[in-house]
């Protein structure tokens, strides 16, 4: 994402909790600094991309004394909606502005500048940041602050559910005597076509569970979805089942790609296994 911003001509000062990760961007034109306050002190726009809400909150709290009034903070992490509301309130109290803008598209979308960006905030703030967003992908305003996180949770709900359905389809094809790869080819182009069937269906056939998205990340998002549902007073029974499936492999394959939904399903069905290739898994 930083490289896309630099390529579009934006000056970027980079800070990371692990300094070497920021230093790796110097060759692309970024200015790496060791202290958070040095990264944000003169910024018109601050972008954060961190692993979870508590970390975002801690970074915002540490940065607040150095922010100029009117600074626009855009959090592109995936957090709970309630956390985004808290960030908005803390920044507003300091005279700053906030947009939550989580993304979908993965590492490939970040590198290609094709991320789907779901932004919650005022129309004016999002329009001000639009050139920055468009260097990284396509931005859509989905409502006020906090709404971006709701949109991301909807995205992750569909992703998590579809991963499990694709796994079930491939295992059924195998168990019932059809060739799973041929079944996948046959249904592509019909109503069942999706990016999940295309990308992760192939991963499952190859038994390639090296991460992109991870089981632990998927679980974080699923628990955030269920928290948002509880706050909104709605029941999401399919999401609850999907969460149970990922919980069943949390301790065994925590860093595996979320296509490891197939591994969770195979554990429910001893003796059934899609494909003959050895499992490709990250070293734990």
LUMDREN-422054 format. One record per residue (C-alpha): x, y, z. Coordinates in pm, 1 decimal, padded with zeros to 6 digits. Layout:
// residues N
<zapa><X>X</X><Y>Y</Y><Z>Z</Z></zapa>
...
// end
This chain:
// residues 284
<zapa><X>00000.0</X><Y>00000.0</Y><Z>00000.0</Z></zapa>
<zapa><X>00287.1</X><Y>00236.1</Y><Z>00078.2</Z></zapa>
<zapa><X>00448.5</X><Y>00157.9</Y><Z>-00255.9</Z></zapa>
<zapa><X>00123.7</X><Y>00243.2</Y><Z>-00435.7</Z></zapa>
<zapa><X>00109.2</X><Y>00578.6</Y><Z>-00253.5</Z></zapa>
<zapa><X>00470.7</X><Y>00656.1</Y><Z>-00339.5</Z></zapa>
<zapa><X>00410.5</X><Y>00557.8</Y><Z>-00700.8</Z></zapa>
<zapa><X>00123.8</X><Y>00807.0</Y><Z>-00715.7</Z></zapa>
<zapa><X>00355.2</X><Y>01085.4</Y><Z>-00598.7</Z></zapa>
<zapa><X>00253.2</X><Y>01113.3</Y><Z>-00233.4</Z></zapa>
<zapa><X>00533.0</X><Y>01172.6</Y><Z>00018.7</Z></zapa>
<zapa><X>00512.2</X><Y>00904.8</Y><Z>00287.0</Z></zapa>
<zapa><X>00670.6</X><Y>00892.4</Y><Z>00630.4</Z></zapa>
<zapa><X>00663.1</X><Y>00532.8</Y><Z>00751.9</Z></zapa>
<zapa><X>00661.5</X><Y>00400.0</Y><Z>01106.0</Z></zapa>
<zapa><X>00616.3</X><Y>00042.1</Y><Z>01218.8</Z></zapa>
<zapa><X>00627.6</X><Y>-00120.1</Y><Z>01561.2</Z></zapa>
<zapa><X>00897.2</X><Y>-00339.5</Y><Z>01401.3</Z></zapa>
<zapa><X>01141.5</X><Y>-00078.1</Y><Z>01268.5</Z></zapa>
<zapa><X>01289.3</X><Y>-00305.5</Y><Z>01000.2</Z></zapa>
<zapa><X>00951.6</X><Y>-00323.7</Y><Z>00825.2</Z></zapa>
<zapa><X>00943.7</X><Y>00052.8</Y><Z>00780.5</Z></zapa>
<zapa><X>01311.2</X><Y>00059.7</Y><Z>00681.3</Z></zapa>
<zapa><X>01234.3</X><Y>-00183.4</Y><Z>00398.2</Z></zapa>
<zapa><X>01032.5</X><Y>00092.8</Y><Z>00227.3</Z></zapa>
<zapa><X>01318.1</X><Y>00342.3</Y><Z>00208.7</Z></zapa>
<zapa><X>01432.8</X><Y>00206.5</Y><Z>-00127.4</Z></zapa>
<zapa><X>01090.6</X><Y>00294.5</Y><Z>-00269.0</Z></zapa>
<zapa><X>01116.0</X><Y>00654.4</Y><Z>-00149.8</Z></zapa>
<zapa><X>00957.8</X><Y>00648.0</Y><Z>00194.5</Z></zapa>
<zapa><X>01111.1</X><Y>00824.4</Y><Z>00492.6</Z></zapa>
<zapa><X>01137.4</X><Y>00573.6</Y><Z>00777.3</Z></zapa>
<zapa><X>01134.8</X><Y>00709.5</Y><Z>01131.8</Z></zapa>
<zapa><X>01192.4</X><Y>00524.0</Y><Z>01459.6</Z></zapa>
<zapa><X>00935.1</X><Y>00715.6</Y><Z>01665.8</Z></zapa>
<zapa><X>00561.0</X><Y>00727.9</Y><Z>01612.8</Z></zapa>
<zapa><X>00538.9</X><Y>01096.3</Y><Z>01705.3</Z></zapa>
<zapa><X>00789.3</X><Y>01180.5</Y><Z>01430.8</Z></zapa>
<zapa><X>00571.4</X><Y>01002.6</Y><Z>01175.6</Z></zapa>
<zapa><X>00252.6</X><Y>01193.0</Y><Z>01257.0</Z></zapa>
<zapa><X>00371.0</X><Y>01536.0</Y><Z>01375.0</Z></zapa>
<zapa><X>00353.9</X><Y>01715.7</Y><Z>01038.1</Z></zapa>
<zapa><X>00102.2</X><Y>01489.4</Y><Z>00864.4</Z></zapa>
<zapa><X>-00215.2</X><Y>01614.2</Y><Z>00700.7</Z></zapa>
<zapa><X>-00337.1</X><Y>01254.4</Y><Z>00672.5</Z></zapa>
<zapa><X>-00236.6</X><Y>00959.6</Y><Z>00891.1</Z></zapa>
<zapa><X>-00303.3</X><Y>00606.4</Y><Z>00768.2</Z></zapa>
<zapa><X>-00296.1</X><Y>00315.1</Y><Z>01011.5</Z></zapa>
<zapa><X>-00298.2</X><Y>-00052.9</Y><Z>00912.4</Z></zapa>
<zapa><X>-00263.9</X><Y>-00272.3</Y><Z>01221.0</Z></zapa>
<zapa><X>-00363.2</X><Y>-00618.9</Y><Z>01334.5</Z></zapa>
<zapa><X>-00661.7</X><Y>-00548.0</Y><Z>01559.7</Z></zapa>
<zapa><X>-00859.0</X><Y>-00281.8</Y><Z>01742.6</Z></zapa>
<zapa><X>-00667.8</X><Y>-00277.7</Y><Z>02071.9</Z></zapa>
<zapa><X>-00342.5</X><Y>-00209.0</Y><Z>01887.1</Z></zapa>
<zapa><X>-00505.4</X><Y>00067.9</Y><Z>01683.5</Z></zapa>
<zapa><X>-00636.9</X><Y>00224.7</Y><Z>02002.7</Z></zapa>
<zapa><X>-00295.9</X><Y>00215.4</Y><Z>02167.8</Z></zapa>
<zapa><X>-00127.4</X><Y>00371.2</Y><Z>01863.9</Z></zapa>
<zapa><X>-00386.6</X><Y>00650.2</Y><Z>01839.7</Z></zapa>
<zapa><X>-00348.5</X><Y>00725.9</Y><Z>02211.3</Z></zapa>
<zapa><X>00029.2</X><Y>00744.5</Y><Z>02176.7</Z></zapa>
<zapa><X>00006.2</X><Y>00966.2</Y><Z>01869.3</Z></zapa>
<zapa><X>-00257.7</X><Y>01212.4</Y><Z>01990.8</Z></zapa>
<zapa><X>-00019.5</X><Y>01458.8</Y><Z>02163.2</Z></zapa>
<zapa><X>00174.2</X><Y>01505.7</Y><Z>01838.2</Z></zapa>
<zapa><X>-00122.9</X><Y>01550.3</Y><Z>01602.0</Z></zapa>
<zapa><X>-00205.5</X><Y>01892.3</Y><Z>01464.1</Z></zapa>
<zapa><X>-00568.2</X><Y>02007.5</Y><Z>01498.1</Z></zapa>
<zapa><X>-00762.7</X><Y>01905.7</Y><Z>01189.9</Z></zapa>
<zapa><X>-00542.4</X><Y>01605.8</Y><Z>01106.3</Z></zapa>
<zapa><X>-00739.5</X><Y>01335.0</Y><Z>00925.7</Z></zapa>
<zapa><X>-00673.0</X><Y>00987.4</Y><Z>01067.4</Z></zapa>
<zapa><X>-00775.1</X><Y>00703.0</Y><Z>00837.4</Z></zapa>
<zapa><X>-00772.7</X><Y>00359.9</Y><Z>00997.9</Z></zapa>
<zapa><X>-00757.5</X><Y>00086.6</Y><Z>00734.9</Z></zapa>
<zapa><X>-00735.0</X><Y>-00196.7</Y><Z>00988.1</Z></zapa>
<zapa><X>-01018.6</X><Y>-00442.0</Y><Z>01053.7</Z></zapa>
<zapa><X>-01168.4</X><Y>-00367.1</Y><Z>01396.6</Z></zapa>
<zapa><X>-01501.3</X><Y>-00380.1</Y><Z>01573.9</Z></zapa>
<zapa><X>-01754.2</X><Y>-00110.6</Y><Z>01491.3</Z></zapa>
<zapa><X>-01761.0</X><Y>-00009.8</Y><Z>01859.6</Z></zapa>
<zapa><X>-01383.9</X><Y>00035.3</Y><Z>01851.6</Z></zapa>
<zapa><X>-01409.7</X><Y>00259.1</Y><Z>01544.5</Z></zapa>
<zapa><X>-01664.3</X><Y>00471.6</Y><Z>01730.1</Z></zapa>
<zapa><X>-01420.6</X><Y>00500.1</Y><Z>02021.6</Z></zapa>
<zapa><X>-01135.6</X><Y>00606.2</Y><Z>01789.6</Z></zapa>
<zapa><X>-01362.6</X><Y>00865.7</Y><Z>01630.2</Z></zapa>
<zapa><X>-01456.5</X><Y>01008.2</Y><Z>01970.3</Z></zapa>
<zapa><X>-01096.7</X><Y>01025.4</Y><Z>02095.4</Z></zapa>
<zapa><X>-00976.4</X><Y>01201.5</Y><Z>01781.5</Z></zapa>
<zapa><X>-01272.1</X><Y>01441.4</Y><Z>01773.8</Z></zapa>
<zapa><X>-01201.3</X><Y>01540.7</Y><Z>02133.7</Z></zapa>
<zapa><X>-00848.1</X><Y>01633.0</Y><Z>02022.3</Z></zapa>
<zapa><X>-00979.9</X><Y>01840.5</Y><Z>01732.7</Z></zapa>
<zapa><X>-00892.9</X><Y>01580.9</Y><Z>01468.7</Z></zapa>
<zapa><X>-01101.0</X><Y>01390.4</Y><Z>01214.5</Z></zapa>
<zapa><X>-01152.3</X><Y>01017.7</Y><Z>01159.4</Z></zapa>
<zapa><X>-01245.3</X><Y>00780.4</Y><Z>00878.2</Z></zapa>
<zapa><X>-01255.7</X><Y>00402.7</Y><Z>00914.9</Z></zapa>
<zapa><X>-01165.0</X><Y>00246.3</Y><Z>00580.8</Z></zapa>
<zapa><X>-01096.5</X><Y>-00128.0</Y><Z>00598.6</Z></zapa>
<zapa><X>-01005.3</X><Y>-00307.1</Y><Z>00278.9</Z></zapa>
<zapa><X>-01059.1</X><Y>-00630.7</Y><Z>00091.1</Z></zapa>
<zapa><X>-00842.9</X><Y>-00776.0</Y><Z>-00182.6</Z></zapa>
<zapa><X>-00548.6</X><Y>-00925.3</Y><Z>00002.7</Z></zapa>
<zapa><X>-00181.0</X><Y>-00890.0</Y><Z>-00070.8</Z></zapa>
<zapa><X>-00243.0</X><Y>-00917.6</Y><Z>-00444.7</Z></zapa>
<zapa><X>-00495.1</X><Y>-00634.3</Y><Z>-00444.2</Z></zapa>
<zapa><X>-00264.2</X><Y>-00416.8</Y><Z>-00235.7</Z></zapa>
<zapa><X>00023.1</X><Y>-00466.5</Y><Z>-00479.0</Z></zapa>
<zapa><X>-00194.3</X><Y>-00405.3</Y><Z>-00785.1</Z></zapa>
<zapa><X>-00373.2</X><Y>-00103.4</Y><Z>-00640.0</Z></zapa>
<zapa><X>-00712.3</X><Y>-00274.4</Y><Z>-00673.1</Z></zapa>
<zapa><X>-00823.9</X><Y>-00293.8</Y><Z>-00310.5</Z></zapa>
<zapa><X>-01192.4</X><Y>-00255.6</Y><Z>-00232.2</Z></zapa>
<zapa><X>-01198.8</X><Y>00023.1</Y><Z>00028.9</Z></zapa>
<zapa><X>-01508.2</X><Y>00060.0</Y><Z>00248.5</Z></zapa>
<zapa><X>-01506.8</X><Y>00403.6</Y><Z>00406.9</Z></zapa>
<zapa><X>-01708.5</X><Y>00535.7</Y><Z>00699.7</Z></zapa>
<zapa><X>-01695.5</X><Y>00908.1</Y><Z>00769.1</Z></zapa>
<zapa><X>-01826.0</X><Y>01242.0</Y><Z>00649.1</Z></zapa>
<zapa><X>-01857.0</X><Y>01290.2</Y><Z>00272.6</Z></zapa>
<zapa><X>-01619.7</X><Y>01586.4</Y><Z>00299.0</Z></zapa>
<zapa><X>-01343.3</X><Y>01391.2</Y><Z>00472.4</Z></zapa>
<zapa><X>-01371.2</X><Y>01098.4</Y><Z>00231.4</Z></zapa>
<zapa><X>-01366.3</X><Y>01331.3</Y><Z>-00069.1</Z></zapa>
<zapa><X>-01055.0</X><Y>01501.5</Y><Z>00068.7</Z></zapa>
<zapa><X>-00882.7</X><Y>01165.4</Y><Z>00096.6</Z></zapa>
<zapa><X>-01014.5</X><Y>01028.2</Y><Z>-00234.3</Z></zapa>
<zapa><X>-00686.3</X><Y>01077.0</Y><Z>-00428.3</Z></zapa>
<zapa><X>-00504.7</X><Y>00885.6</Y><Z>-00152.9</Z></zapa>
<zapa><X>-00761.3</X><Y>00606.8</Y><Z>-00159.9</Z></zapa>
<zapa><X>-00756.5</X><Y>00586.0</Y><Z>-00539.6</Z></zapa>
<zapa><X>-00382.2</X><Y>00522.7</Y><Z>-00536.5</Z></zapa>
<zapa><X>-00461.2</X><Y>00199.0</Y><Z>-00351.7</Z></zapa>
<zapa><X>-00794.1</X><Y>00091.4</Y><Z>-00498.6</Z></zapa>
<zapa><X>-01161.0</X><Y>00180.8</Y><Z>-00529.5</Z></zapa>
<zapa><X>-01326.2</X><Y>00362.2</Y><Z>-00239.1</Z></zapa>
<zapa><X>-01696.5</X><Y>00357.4</Y><Z>-00157.8</Z></zapa>
<zapa><X>-01850.2</X><Y>00562.6</Y><Z>00122.6</Z></zapa>
<zapa><X>-02084.9</X><Y>00331.6</Y><Z>00312.1</Z></zapa>
<zapa><X>-02202.2</X><Y>00564.8</Y><Z>00587.8</Z></zapa>
<zapa><X>-02076.5</X><Y>00758.2</Y><Z>00893.4</Z></zapa>
<zapa><X>-01774.6</X><Y>00666.8</Y><Z>01103.6</Z></zapa>
<zapa><X>-01795.1</X><Y>00300.2</Y><Z>01200.2</Z></zapa>
<zapa><X>-01988.5</X><Y>00199.3</Y><Z>00889.2</Z></zapa>
<zapa><X>-01668.9</X><Y>00100.4</Y><Z>00710.0</Z></zapa>
<zapa><X>-01613.8</X><Y>-00171.3</Y><Z>00968.9</Z></zapa>
<zapa><X>-01970.7</X><Y>-00296.1</Y><Z>00921.7</Z></zapa>
<zapa><X>-01909.9</X><Y>-00326.0</Y><Z>00546.9</Z></zapa>
<zapa><X>-01583.3</X><Y>-00514.6</Y><Z>00606.2</Z></zapa>
<zapa><X>-01760.4</X><Y>-00752.8</Y><Z>00842.9</Z></zapa>
<zapa><X>-02024.0</X><Y>-00817.4</Y><Z>00575.8</Z></zapa>
<zapa><X>-01741.3</X><Y>-00890.7</Y><Z>00332.1</Z></zapa>
<zapa><X>-01573.8</X><Y>-01130.3</Y><Z>00574.6</Z></zapa>
<zapa><X>-01903.7</X><Y>-01300.8</Y><Z>00654.4</Z></zapa>
<zapa><X>-01947.0</X><Y>-01382.4</Y><Z>00285.8</Z></zapa>
<zapa><X>-01583.0</X><Y>-01487.9</Y><Z>00245.9</Z></zapa>
<zapa><X>-01583.1</X><Y>-01715.1</Y><Z>00550.3</Z></zapa>
<zapa><X>-01914.2</X><Y>-01875.2</Y><Z>00464.6</Z></zapa>
<zapa><X>-01824.4</X><Y>-01928.9</Y><Z>00100.7</Z></zapa>
<zapa><X>-01488.4</X><Y>-02086.0</Y><Z>00189.1</Z></zapa>
<zapa><X>-01672.1</X><Y>-02345.9</Y><Z>00394.2</Z></zapa>
<zapa><X>-01933.8</X><Y>-02409.3</Y><Z>00125.0</Z></zapa>
<zapa><X>-01664.5</X><Y>-02457.5</Y><Z>-00140.5</Z></zapa>
<zapa><X>-01487.7</X><Y>-02703.7</Y><Z>00091.1</Z></zapa>
<zapa><X>-01812.4</X><Y>-02894.7</Y><Z>00139.8</Z></zapa>
<zapa><X>-01877.9</X><Y>-02906.7</Y><Z>-00234.7</Z></zapa>
<zapa><X>-01530.9</X><Y>-03044.3</Y><Z>-00312.6</Z></zapa>
<zapa><X>-01549.5</X><Y>-03302.8</Y><Z>-00034.9</Z></zapa>
<zapa><X>-01895.6</X><Y>-03414.4</Y><Z>-00145.7</Z></zapa>
<zapa><X>-01773.5</X><Y>-03449.3</Y><Z>-00503.9</Z></zapa>
<zapa><X>-01484.6</X><Y>-03666.8</Y><Z>-00387.2</Z></zapa>
<zapa><X>-01689.7</X><Y>-03879.2</Y><Z>-00145.5</Z></zapa>
<zapa><X>-01966.5</X><Y>-03939.2</Y><Z>-00400.6</Z></zapa>
<zapa><X>-01724.4</X><Y>-04060.5</Y><Z>-00668.6</Z></zapa>
<zapa><X>-01687.0</X><Y>-03754.9</Y><Z>-00893.1</Z></zapa>
<zapa><X>-01358.2</X><Y>-03581.5</Y><Z>-00968.1</Z></zapa>
<zapa><X>-01349.7</X><Y>-03265.2</Y><Z>-00753.2</Z></zapa>
<zapa><X>-01132.7</X><Y>-03072.1</Y><Z>-01000.4</Z></zapa>
<zapa><X>-01367.9</X><Y>-03154.5</Y><Z>-01287.2</Z></zapa>
<zapa><X>-01672.2</X><Y>-03063.6</Y><Z>-01078.1</Z></zapa>
<zapa><X>-01513.5</X><Y>-02726.5</Y><Z>-01000.7</Z></zapa>
<zapa><X>-01447.4</X><Y>-02670.3</Y><Z>-01372.3</Z></zapa>
<zapa><X>-01804.0</X><Y>-02771.3</Y><Z>-01459.6</Z></zapa>
<zapa><X>-01973.0</X><Y>-02525.0</Y><Z>-01224.2</Z></zapa>
<zapa><X>-01747.2</X><Y>-02229.7</Y><Z>-01296.1</Z></zapa>
<zapa><X>-01928.6</X><Y>-01979.1</Y><Z>-01512.7</Z></zapa>
<zapa><X>-02264.5</X><Y>-02073.2</Y><Z>-01361.2</Z></zapa>
<zapa><X>-02440.1</X><Y>-01914.0</Y><Z>-01064.9</Z></zapa>
<zapa><X>-02194.0</X><Y>-02079.3</Y><Z>-00825.5</Z></zapa>
<zapa><X>-01896.4</X><Y>-01894.6</Y><Z>-00974.8</Z></zapa>
<zapa><X>-01703.9</X><Y>-01676.4</Y><Z>-00731.0</Z></zapa>
<zapa><X>-01352.9</X><Y>-01558.0</Y><Z>-00655.5</Z></zapa>
<zapa><X>-01350.5</X><Y>-01801.8</Y><Z>-00365.6</Z></zapa>
<zapa><X>-01432.1</X><Y>-02096.0</Y><Z>-00594.0</Z></zapa>
<zapa><X>-01170.6</X><Y>-01974.3</Y><Z>-00841.0</Z></zapa>
<zapa><X>-00880.1</X><Y>-01892.3</Y><Z>-00609.8</Z></zapa>
<zapa><X>-00941.0</X><Y>-02092.3</Y><Z>-00294.8</Z></zapa>
<zapa><X>-01108.4</X><Y>-02384.6</Y><Z>-00467.9</Z></zapa>
<zapa><X>-00781.8</X><Y>-02430.0</Y><Z>-00655.8</Z></zapa>
<zapa><X>-00584.3</X><Y>-02392.1</Y><Z>-00332.4</Z></zapa>
<zapa><X>-00794.0</X><Y>-02668.2</Y><Z>-00175.9</Z></zapa>
<zapa><X>-00741.6</X><Y>-02899.3</Y><Z>-00473.2</Z></zapa>
<zapa><X>-00366.1</X><Y>-02837.4</Y><Z>-00451.2</Z></zapa>
<zapa><X>-00381.1</X><Y>-02859.1</Y><Z>-00069.9</Z></zapa>
<zapa><X>-00192.1</X><Y>-02531.3</Y><Z>-00056.3</Z></zapa>
<zapa><X>-00264.0</X><Y>-02385.2</Y><Z>00285.6</Z></zapa>
<zapa><X>00026.8</X><Y>-02141.3</Y><Z>00296.1</Z></zapa>
<zapa><X>-00113.4</X><Y>-01810.4</Y><Z>00419.7</Z></zapa>
<zapa><X>-00261.6</X><Y>-01535.4</Y><Z>00253.3</Z></zapa>
<zapa><X>-00547.4</X><Y>-01486.0</Y><Z>00494.3</Z></zapa>
<zapa><X>-00502.6</X><Y>-01687.0</Y><Z>00812.5</Z></zapa>
<zapa><X>-00727.0</X><Y>-01897.6</Y><Z>01033.5</Z></zapa>
<zapa><X>-00658.0</X><Y>-01666.8</Y><Z>01329.8</Z></zapa>
<zapa><X>-00744.6</X><Y>-01357.4</Y><Z>01125.9</Z></zapa>
<zapa><X>-01062.1</X><Y>-01517.7</Y><Z>00995.4</Z></zapa>
<zapa><X>-01162.1</X><Y>-01602.8</Y><Z>01352.1</Z></zapa>
<zapa><X>-01097.2</X><Y>-01246.7</Y><Z>01468.7</Z></zapa>
<zapa><X>-01328.6</X><Y>-01119.4</Y><Z>01197.0</Z></zapa>
<zapa><X>-01594.3</X><Y>-01382.8</Y><Z>01267.6</Z></zapa>
<zapa><X>-01602.0</X><Y>-01295.5</Y><Z>01636.6</Z></zapa>
<zapa><X>-01627.6</X><Y>-00927.0</Y><Z>01541.9</Z></zapa>
<zapa><X>-01921.8</X><Y>-01014.1</Y><Z>01313.8</Z></zapa>
<zapa><X>-02100.2</X><Y>-01195.5</Y><Z>01595.9</Z></zapa>
<zapa><X>-02035.4</X><Y>-00902.7</Y><Z>01832.1</Z></zapa>
<zapa><X>-02182.5</X><Y>-00659.8</Y><Z>01577.0</Z></zapa>
<zapa><X>-02481.6</X><Y>-00889.3</Y><Z>01529.5</Z></zapa>
<zapa><X>-02541.6</X><Y>-00905.0</Y><Z>01905.0</Z></zapa>
<zapa><X>-02522.0</X><Y>-00526.6</Y><Z>01927.7</Z></zapa>
<zapa><X>-02771.0</X><Y>-00495.0</Y><Z>01641.0</Z></zapa>
<zapa><X>-03003.6</X><Y>-00754.5</Y><Z>01795.0</Z></zapa>
<zapa><X>-02990.2</X><Y>-01007.5</Y><Z>01510.7</Z></zapa>
<zapa><X>-02902.3</X><Y>-01378.2</Y><Z>01500.0</Z></zapa>
<zapa><X>-02660.4</X><Y>-01506.3</Y><Z>01234.2</Z></zapa>
<zapa><X>-02681.9</X><Y>-01886.0</Y><Z>01254.4</Z></zapa>
<zapa><X>-02463.6</X><Y>-01961.7</Y><Z>00951.7</Z></zapa>
<zapa><X>-02186.9</X><Y>-01732.8</Y><Z>01080.7</Z></zapa>
<zapa><X>-02205.1</X><Y>-01910.6</Y><Z>01416.3</Z></zapa>
<zapa><X>-02152.2</X><Y>-02247.1</Y><Z>01243.7</Z></zapa>
<zapa><X>-01864.6</X><Y>-02112.5</Y><Z>01034.4</Z></zapa>
<zapa><X>-01703.3</X><Y>-01977.8</Y><Z>01352.0</Z></zapa>
<zapa><X>-01730.0</X><Y>-02322.8</Y><Z>01513.2</Z></zapa>
<zapa><X>-01556.2</X><Y>-02481.4</Y><Z>01213.6</Z></zapa>
<zapa><X>-01261.0</X><Y>-02243.5</Y><Z>01233.2</Z></zapa>
<zapa><X>-01245.1</X><Y>-02275.7</Y><Z>01612.4</Z></zapa>
<zapa><X>-01201.0</X><Y>-02651.0</Y><Z>01565.3</Z></zapa>
<zapa><X>-00861.9</X><Y>-02594.1</Y><Z>01396.1</Z></zapa>
<zapa><X>-00743.5</X><Y>-02283.5</Y><Z>01579.0</Z></zapa>
<zapa><X>-00494.7</X><Y>-02475.3</Y><Z>01791.7</Z></zapa>
<zapa><X>-00380.3</X><Y>-02708.2</Y><Z>01512.4</Z></zapa>
<zapa><X>-00346.1</X><Y>-02475.8</Y><Z>01212.6</Z></zapa>
<zapa><X>-00355.3</X><Y>-02116.9</Y><Z>01348.2</Z></zapa>
<zapa><X>-00137.2</X><Y>-01963.5</Y><Z>01075.0</Z></zapa>
<zapa><X>-00273.5</X><Y>-02170.6</Y><Z>00785.6</Z></zapa>
<zapa><X>-00459.6</X><Y>-01996.1</Y><Z>00504.6</Z></zapa>
<zapa><X>-00832.4</X><Y>-01964.9</Y><Z>00568.0</Z></zapa>
<zapa><X>-00886.9</X><Y>-02216.8</Y><Z>00287.2</Z></zapa>
<zapa><X>-00796.4</X><Y>-02460.6</Y><Z>00567.8</Z></zapa>
<zapa><X>-01174.8</X><Y>-02470.7</Y><Z>00610.7</Z></zapa>
<zapa><X>-01124.5</X><Y>-02790.6</Y><Z>00408.1</Z></zapa>
<zapa><X>-00901.2</X><Y>-02934.8</Y><Z>00681.2</Z></zapa>
<zapa><X>-01166.4</X><Y>-02858.2</Y><Z>00942.6</Z></zapa>
<zapa><X>-01425.8</X><Y>-03037.4</Y><Z>00731.2</Z></zapa>
<zapa><X>-01204.1</X><Y>-03339.6</Y><Z>00673.8</Z></zapa>
<zapa><X>-01155.8</X><Y>-03371.5</Y><Z>01051.0</Z></zapa>
<zapa><X>-01534.2</X><Y>-03414.7</Y><Z>01071.7</Z></zapa>
<zapa><X>-01517.3</X><Y>-03685.5</Y><Z>00805.6</Z></zapa>
<zapa><X>-01233.7</X><Y>-03929.2</Y><Z>00888.1</Z></zapa>
<zapa><X>-01104.2</X><Y>-04114.9</Y><Z>00586.4</Z></zapa>
<zapa><X>-01223.0</X><Y>-03852.9</Y><Z>00335.3</Z></zapa>
<zapa><X>-00956.0</X><Y>-03636.7</Y><Z>00173.4</Z></zapa>
<zapa><X>-00971.8</X><Y>-03412.0</Y><Z>-00133.9</Z></zapa>
<zapa><X>-00674.6</X><Y>-03456.6</Y><Z>-00367.9</Z></zapa>
<zapa><X>-00358.9</X><Y>-03661.4</Y><Z>-00340.0</Z></zapa>
<zapa><X>-00100.0</X><Y>-03387.0</Y><Z>-00294.8</Z></zapa>
<zapa><X>00077.6</X><Y>-03344.4</Y><Z>00040.0</Z></zapa>
<zapa><X>-00046.3</X><Y>-03061.2</Y><Z>00258.4</Z></zapa>
<zapa><X>00146.6</X><Y>-02735.6</Y><Z>00225.3</Z></zapa>
<zapa><X>00135.3</X><Y>-02571.1</Y><Z>00567.6</Z></zapa>
<zapa><X>00331.8</X><Y>-02293.4</Y><Z>00736.8</Z></zapa>
<zapa><X>00587.7</X><Y>-02387.0</Y><Z>00997.3</Z></zapa>
<zapa><X>00435.5</X><Y>-02318.7</Y><Z>01336.7</Z></zapa>
// end
